[in-house]
Amino acid sequence: MSFRIRVDVFVRMPGCTKWSMWRKTETVVWKMKQSDKTVPQYETRLLDASEGCEYIDVDNQIRDQVVENCKSDHLRRKFLEKGDELSLKSMLKEHEEVIPVSLGGVDIGITVDSGSDSNIIDGDLWNYLKSKNIKYVSQKGGKKFPYASRTPLKTLDTFSTVIAARDHRTEATFTVIDGTAEPLLSKETAMKLGNLKIALNINSVRSSPAIPECLNKYPEVFLGLGKLENGQVKLKIETNVKPIAQPMRRVPFGLRGKVEAKVKELIEKDIIEPVEEPTPWVNPIVIVPNASGDIRLCLDMRRASEAILRERQPTPTTDEVSQNMSENQGTDITKDKVEAVVSARQPDNANEVRSFLGLVNISSRFIPDYATLAEPFRQPTRKNQPFVFGKDQVESLESLKAALGNSETLGYYNLTAKTRVIAGTSPVGRRAVLAQEQTDTSWRIISYASRSLSDVERRYSQTEKEALAIV
């Protein structure tokens, strides 16, 4: 009988040379199969059990035990899919929002709970920490209540200690509760450690002065929720993509009431509908607090989007749309773009020169002979050239500002109108002008175009440069 046990345990945890440790580890494995312990809790028990074993790599031994004895087939499958890339650290990160910390000098994994105002551990972890000689100071604790309950938790102890994560450390108070629970890190402690940041203006959109005008001019367009009526969108799915049921993200205790109310509201408005049957796709929600105190529910569809077949449709440019709406009108550069260029200060390094050129290049079709005007300004960005912003560069900068500030209104291209292309070249760039005859027989500029000459092209003869401009 003892030989069978030794072989069984040796297969589970190879490398352990002490019989007492074999028995202890086997007991932990059996308890994992019979209980509802989480990955971090099981890791803690195995770390304790492996104490004294002469393992070459303790982390990998514990990693293999978690994969083999995990009760969740879904979680085990996710671990196995990572193959050789799976480590104990990445496994803990995969299991919800577990972060590695040092608690009073003892390394553990802990879950960030942004809705909790208390740091919580259970009795098993507390015993493990004391066995590792955690540095702590006992404290007098008050009552702790779980979410939406008037019955206080049964606590065993309260203590303060130093907790560290990465380059941050702070002193925090922990409550030890009776029973089994995941170690939780409160919002305040997580923020002090740099693991949690609260931001309300997520991907915020600034209001434009033109918005109120549009609202007043077309009020019927902005009524209601904007749902698609009398139709249904059909998404084409790639059948070869394996469905993924992602784990649910923890909802902070302080937001659970608002989330439940928002879900009920969306169901009542027929925006979402409950699913009462098994589904291969599960996507987690993302809660975005609003400045008003309300919340916005979003869905993280990144994994599901990988299975959606894209329908490619050409998107018309602004000029094409504008031309169809008002064929006889022209196009002007927007006032804010002109102001951004005209108010730009003199650059202090090559990166700032490139940034300014990128800003001006967007509007280059409004500037005659842009490449030639910008050539002195572009010189400080050349490779292996020291940054020198001298007189030529200052003059080039002012010329570009003046050219853009005095730009004329361009016309839209007309397929049936007479067209001219006027091309030429300078020692440093080639330029072209596209013009069309208008209904009053006058000629109007449609667009300017230019490009700097390469080092090889600058060695061409002038005749070859002129020919190049036409190409």
Protein Blocks (a to p, Z undefined) as FASTA:
>chain_A
ZZmmmmmmmmmmghiabfklmmmmmmmmmmmmmmccdfklmmmmmmmmmgoiacfblmlm
mmmmmmmmomblklmmmmmmnmmmpcfklmmmmnojadcddeehiacdddddfkbcbdcd
dfklmmmmmmnopacddddddddddehiabdcddfbdcdddddehjbccdddddddedjd
dddddfklmmmnopaccdfbgoiacddfklmmmmmmmmmlmgcjhpaehiacdddddfkb
ccdddddddddfklmmmmmmmmmmmmmnomaccdfbdcfbdcdddddddfkopacddddf
klmmmmpccdddddddfklmmmmmmmmbccdddfklmmmmmmpccdfbfklmmmmmmmmm
mmmmmpghklmmmmmmmmmmpghiacdddfklmmmmmmmmmmmmmpccdddddfkbccdd
dddddfkbccdddddddfkopacdfbdcdddddfklmmpcfklmmmmmmZZ
